[in-house]
Amino acid sequence: MFSKEPIYILIPVHNRRRITLKCLTTLSQNGDVERYHVVVIDDGSTDGTGQAICEQYPEVEVLTGDGKLWWTGAIATGMKYALSQGAHYIIWLNDDCLPQPGAITKLLKICQTTPRTVVGGQAFDPETHQPSYGGLVNHRFNSTPIHATSLQLIECDGLNGNLVCLPCSLVKAIGYPNHQRFPHYHGDTAYTHLAKRNGYTLLLDGGAVSFCKNTNTPISWLVTDRSIDQLWQDRFTIKSPHYWKAHLGFYQEMFGWFGTGVYLYELLIKFFIIAAIARLIPYHYRVQLKQFLSRSQAT
């Protein structure tokens, strides 16, 4: 019988059966299911995700949650399980992220040949083929996305958790992602930045390609048709990148206690200025202004 390598691919899921099965199909076609341990952390799905996995992919292990793990709690649960099983390396993989053939092997090779390294793959939108998820770099109290071309290996200050390889020595050094502070968003970038602060190198490999649609594009006051009340409510919604606890924690992790000031600026000044402008200018005029500015930049 084929003996699998001590590599664990961890996939947190919740009520996305079709998407989850497509991800597993991709891994199977790539040969990753046969070669590595694949563990799905099913956080209380009610759409039959767990049962479908067991029926179609019996070799995939399924851990179950109560619906309160969110992304970070689910990934931490999977990491604890992987270490208990003797894992040497862990792969974070979101179920809407489809690694292309050889992508996971490329990430593993870098980790295995370069001690104290965490490496992420470059994701592209499957429809537009534009970069979607990669890494972050810090500059003057601001974290901005960074992407790598096929021949680039770029050092980062944080990595998006869509497709990331990390050695288990890291977990033994800094522990597990903080699911209480970062229940759903920013747990990936905060944890990888913590790794960097503890002497690990963060790399983004443009040659390790996956397809993943970016569903969290920045909201522009010019084009959003959501009410100000709805945008404000995002600050208190766990499943939002603007959830106050995780957003504040992200800035503090990236910039220390100066990050508190950055967050307060984002919350108390920038948001309310945008809110005031959005209330004053009707939506259709904002769309026209956005189109005009886009044309001006193009020329």
Wavefront OBJ file of the C-alpha trace (Angstrom):
o trace
v 0.000 0.000 0.000
v 1.248 3.490 -0.900
v 2.546 5.328 2.171
v 1.637 9.001 2.249
v 4.173 11.668 3.120
v 3.792 13.404 6.519
v 2.241 16.409 4.779
v -1.259 17.546 5.799
v -3.463 19.677 3.547
v -6.035 21.441 5.736
v -9.278 22.711 4.171
v -11.769 24.609 6.391
v -15.324 24.489 4.981
v -18.871 25.512 5.809
v -21.977 24.916 3.676
v -20.254 25.051 0.299
v -20.622 21.437 -0.809
v -20.268 22.078 -4.534
v -17.230 24.312 -4.074
v -15.620 21.924 -1.590
v -16.093 18.904 -3.872
v -14.638 20.832 -6.818
v -11.563 21.604 -4.727
v -11.163 17.933 -3.781
v -11.634 16.919 -7.412
v -8.826 19.276 -8.393
v -6.528 17.841 -5.709
v -7.377 14.315 -6.834
v -6.655 15.101 -10.487
v -3.321 16.657 -9.445
v -2.373 13.512 -7.522
v -2.277 15.398 -4.203
v -4.989 13.298 -2.525
v -3.000 10.140 -3.179
v 0.333 11.613 -2.117
v -0.585 13.747 0.906
v -3.005 13.599 3.822
v -6.057 15.745 3.066
v -8.122 16.882 6.052
v -11.387 18.800 5.719
v -12.534 20.695 8.800
v -16.293 20.857 8.327
v -17.545 23.553 10.683
v -21.142 22.519 11.186
v -22.292 22.330 7.551
v -25.983 21.539 7.097
v -25.902 21.001 3.322
v -24.504 17.473 3.389
v -20.892 18.496 2.777
v -19.413 15.980 5.200
v -21.498 13.072 3.939
v -20.704 13.863 0.306
v -16.990 13.909 1.063
v -17.163 10.550 2.829
v -19.041 9.028 -0.101
v -16.955 10.461 -2.929
v -13.545 10.749 -1.260
v -13.325 8.156 1.533
v -9.555 8.683 1.758
v -10.119 12.295 2.866
v -10.353 12.765 6.622
v -13.208 14.916 7.941
v -13.121 16.738 11.274
v -16.401 18.265 12.435
v -17.073 21.526 14.232
v -20.138 23.106 15.798
v -20.445 26.044 13.412
v -18.562 28.423 15.716
v -14.996 27.733 14.612
v -15.006 30.124 11.655
v -11.874 30.101 9.472
v -9.215 30.567 12.111
v -10.720 28.158 14.614
v -11.146 25.539 11.899
v -7.585 25.904 10.635
v -6.227 25.757 14.208
v -8.263 22.592 14.833
v -6.771 21.037 11.717
v -3.246 22.068 12.720
v -3.610 20.475 16.146
v -4.832 17.268 14.530
v -1.990 17.274 11.998
v 0.647 17.646 14.695
v -0.931 14.859 16.727
v -0.560 12.618 13.651
v 3.122 13.399 13.214
v 2.937 15.982 10.429
v 6.174 17.602 9.239
v 4.569 20.253 7.045
v 1.105 21.793 6.855
v -0.680 23.259 3.833
v -3.455 25.803 4.350
v -5.964 25.601 1.512
v -9.300 27.372 1.121
v -11.949 25.308 -0.641
v -12.559 27.990 -3.282
v -8.871 27.911 -4.199
v -7.887 25.464 -6.968
v -4.147 24.676 -6.987
v -2.739 23.963 -10.412
v -0.683 20.810 -11.029
v 2.599 20.889 -9.123
v 1.754 24.017 -7.081
v 1.716 22.275 -3.702
v 4.883 20.333 -4.515
v 6.664 23.601 -5.403
v 5.714 25.155 -2.075
v 6.840 22.063 -0.185
v 10.181 21.979 -1.967
v 10.956 25.533 -0.886
v 10.024 24.810 2.739
v 11.989 21.560 2.770
v 15.150 23.071 1.291
v 15.016 26.440 3.088
v 14.773 26.178 6.887
v 12.557 28.604 8.811
v 10.513 29.568 5.764
v 6.783 29.983 5.181
v 5.752 30.190 1.536
v 2.482 31.030 -0.194
v 1.243 30.540 -3.736
v 0.022 33.188 -6.155
v -3.712 33.089 -6.869
v -5.406 34.384 -10.002
v -9.041 35.114 -10.744
v -10.279 32.222 -12.932
v -12.334 34.570 -15.137
v -10.107 37.619 -15.594
v -6.757 35.908 -14.867
v -5.797 38.958 -12.832
v -3.944 38.405 -9.517
v -6.369 37.922 -6.637
v -4.542 36.719 -3.499
v -0.858 36.661 -2.635
v 0.926 38.551 0.109
v 1.160 41.860 1.943
v 3.970 44.362 2.409
v 4.063 47.067 5.079
v 5.014 50.630 4.299
v 4.451 53.672 6.495
v 1.682 52.138 8.610
v -0.121 50.730 5.604
v -0.339 47.117 4.402
v -0.758 46.758 0.659
v -1.260 43.619 -1.466
v 1.689 42.283 -3.427
v 1.685 39.735 -6.246
v 4.386 37.685 -7.940
v 4.930 36.741 -11.573
v 5.742 33.168 -12.567
v 9.499 33.672 -12.158
v 9.394 35.693 -8.943
v 9.961 34.672 -5.349
v 9.098 37.735 -3.266
v 9.616 38.326 0.433
v 6.494 39.569 2.243
v 5.307 40.883 5.596
v 2.178 38.702 5.564
v 0.596 35.970 3.453
v -3.004 35.363 2.468
v -4.074 31.949 3.722
v -5.608 30.653 0.492
v -2.610 28.409 -0.276
v 0.278 28.436 2.214
v 2.909 25.886 3.252
v 4.473 26.056 6.702
v 6.762 23.763 8.698
v 5.436 22.263 11.921
v 8.481 23.687 13.698
v 6.730 27.055 13.395
v 3.708 25.827 15.343
v 5.969 24.492 18.071
v 7.690 27.892 18.216
v 4.740 30.325 18.228
v 1.646 28.196 18.829
v -1.584 28.202 16.848
v -3.458 31.041 15.124
v -5.442 33.187 17.556
v -9.054 32.313 16.732
v -10.467 34.471 19.528
v -8.861 37.665 18.283
v -9.163 36.775 14.599
v -12.181 34.472 14.307
v -12.576 34.653 10.530
v -10.539 37.365 8.806
v -6.888 38.391 9.262
v -5.983 35.219 11.146
v -3.793 34.203 8.203
v -1.896 37.459 7.688
v -1.512 38.093 11.423
v -0.174 34.585 12.052
v 2.300 34.667 9.178
v 3.489 38.123 10.244
v 3.999 36.759 13.759
v 6.115 34.035 12.177
v 8.251 36.700 10.509
v 8.710 38.536 13.791
v 9.989 35.247 15.219
v 12.690 34.842 12.605
v 10.885 33.039 9.780
v 11.079 34.245 6.199
v 7.809 34.788 4.333
v 7.946 34.144 0.597
v 5.404 34.444 -2.194
v 6.091 32.033 -5.058
v 4.695 33.206 -8.381
v 5.313 29.775 -9.855
v 2.940 28.020 -7.436
v -0.302 29.007 -9.136
v -3.896 28.570 -8.056
v -7.208 29.944 -9.243
v -9.330 31.784 -6.710
v -11.814 34.592 -7.215
v -11.262 37.650 -5.045
v -14.550 38.168 -3.197
v -13.213 40.888 -0.881
v -12.337 43.723 -3.197
v -12.170 47.083 -1.407
v -15.491 48.910 -1.148
v -15.440 52.247 -2.921
v -17.790 54.941 -1.732
v -18.194 55.905 -5.376
v -19.774 52.657 -6.506
v -21.253 50.927 -3.469
v -25.038 50.864 -3.358
v -25.089 49.665 0.255
v -26.380 52.038 2.885
v -24.081 53.641 5.409
v -25.872 51.682 8.129
v -25.034 48.432 6.336
v -21.387 49.416 5.962
v -21.274 50.326 9.650
v -22.836 47.001 10.610
v -19.892 45.262 8.946
v -17.783 46.485 11.869
v -19.771 44.150 14.141
v -20.137 41.167 11.798
v -17.621 38.360 12.314
v -17.813 37.259 8.690
v -16.552 40.618 7.451
v -12.985 41.820 6.843
v -14.006 45.001 8.700
v -15.044 43.216 11.918
v -13.688 45.581 14.543
v -11.846 43.108 16.786
v -10.011 41.388 13.937
v -9.349 44.640 12.070
v -7.907 46.306 15.166
v -5.860 43.207 15.950
v -4.512 43.149 12.393
v -3.175 46.710 12.612
v -1.712 46.078 16.054
v 0.009 42.910 14.843
v 1.424 44.654 11.801
v 2.454 47.966 13.400
v 2.511 47.406 17.150
v 0.574 49.807 19.309
v 0.864 52.449 16.596
v -1.614 50.233 14.802
v -4.286 51.368 17.254
v -3.962 54.876 15.890
v -4.112 53.616 12.317
v -7.303 51.724 13.110
v -8.900 54.733 14.815
v -8.077 56.839 11.764
v -9.720 54.257 9.513
v -12.762 54.042 11.778
v -13.362 57.554 13.071
v -12.043 59.785 10.309
v -11.832 57.993 6.975
v -15.087 56.057 7.334
v -17.180 59.031 8.430
v -15.765 61.314 5.746
v -16.617 58.717 3.117
v -20.031 58.210 4.703
v -20.766 61.946 4.562
v -19.747 62.179 0.887
v -21.777 59.099 0.003
v -24.858 60.615 1.619
v -24.435 63.902 -0.222
v -23.868 62.487 -3.722
v -26.603 60.238 -5.212
v -25.496 56.783 -6.293
v -25.899 57.259 -10.071
v -23.769 60.407 -9.973
v -21.058 58.545 -8.060
v -21.038 55.825 -10.719
v -20.644 58.428 -13.452
v -17.832 60.106 -11.517
v -16.093 56.759 -11.039
v -16.295 56.053 -14.777
v -14.952 59.523 -15.577
v -12.005 59.095 -13.198
v -11.237 55.667 -14.663
v -11.175 57.076 -18.199
v -8.970 59.966 -17.079
v -6.452 57.590 -15.494
v -6.427 55.424 -18.620
v -5.469 58.387 -20.815
l 1 2 3 4 5 6 7 8 9 10 11 12 13 14 15 16 17 18 19 20 21 22 23 24 25 26 27 28 29 30 31 32 33 34 35 36 37 38 39 40 41 42 43 44 45 46 47 48 49 50 51 52 53 54 55 56 57 58 59 60 61 62 63 64 65 66 67 68 69 70 71 72 73 74 75 76 77 78 79 80 81 82 83 84 85 86 87 88 89 90 91 92 93 94 95 96 97 98 99 100 101 102 103 104 105 106 107 108 109 110 111 112 113 114 115 116 117 118 119 120 121 122 123 124 125 126 127 128 129 130 131 132 133 134 135 136 137 138 139 140 141 142 143 144 145 146 147 148 149 150 151 152 153 154 155 156 157 158 159 160 161 162 163 164 165 166 167 168 169 170 171 172 173 174 175 176 177 178 179 180 181 182 183 184 185 186 187 188 189 190 191 192 193 194 195 196 197 198 199 200 201 202 203 204 205 206 207 208 209 210 211 212 213 214 215 216 217 218 219 220 221 222 223 224 225 226 227 228 229 230 231 232 233 234 235 236 237 238 239 240 241 242 243 244 245 246 247 248 249 250 251 252 253 254 255 256 257 258 259 260 261 262 263 264 265 266 267 268 269 270 271 272 273 274 275 276 277 278 279 280 281 282 283 284 285 286 287 288 289 290 291 292 293 294 295 296 297 298 299
